[in-house]
Amino acid sequence: MDHRITIQRLTVGANEFNEPVDVWSDVATLYARKAEASGNEAVRSDEITGQLIVTFRVRSSSIAAAITARDRVMFENRFFNIVGIKRIGFRWFDIDVVEHVGLIHNNYIVTVNGDRIVTINGEPLVTAW
């Protein structure tokens, strides 16, 4: 257990106009062991996409037992979508996650972090949506 991961859950908050908005909130910070399972690239509709698939092993606890595929993992300021959770014996849970690491579309290189575009051709994205 040499890494710390943060489990985040999508909740509903309010913006400055008191309208409901989706907000990712920290649920717990856990110690984990990281194993990079695989990665791949694919070409679809003239776009090149990449994925990094990682497994985090955490100690069994009531918090770990409550993690669902609707949550996400934050690790080293990167966001990973949870695609599977497995109980390993009585002591461990494996959390399988995926990170979409990039996209090439119409000669633009787009870096994706979780569900947000971070850079286009290496330049930080300044427009928020």
Secondary structure, DSSP 8 states (H G I E B T S, - for coil): --EEEEEEEEEEEE-TTS-EEEEEEEEEEEEEEEEEEEEEEEEETTEEEEEEEEEEEEE--HHHHT--TTSEEEETTEEEEEEEEEEETTTEEEEEEEEEEEEEETTEEEEEETTEEEEETTEE-----
